[in-house]
């Protein structure tokens, strides 16, 4: 999906409604800006609490928890 938005005098951009709806972006959500070459990628930052329940099953060590969280973040980045 590609849509066009205008940059305001204060360098602000409104995320088009179709994109907000498709990604479930609501007021107060945070987004991440990433630069790739001459492109800007904007993605919704997942709330850590959204990961609740994704580690159910067995007790994990702190290192295992960190690894699982990093895996979830990497999935979100794709």
Phi, psi and omega in degrees: 000129177233127177226158182251137175229153182261142176274127181282174178302332180263018178062033177259148179229134176269129177287123182303147184306318182299321180286318177302317181293316181297325182262356180069033180277127180238165177306133180094343177294157178251146177236155180249134175257128178233139178257129175229103184064238179257021180245152174247130175249131177243129178224153178289134176275120180286139177285133180307326181292340177293341180279354182305133179091346182283350180247018181293154174131298181216153177296138181241150174287161177305322179296319179294321178298313180302316180297317179296318179296317178298323177297317180295319179296319179297320177300319181293332182285342182282000000 
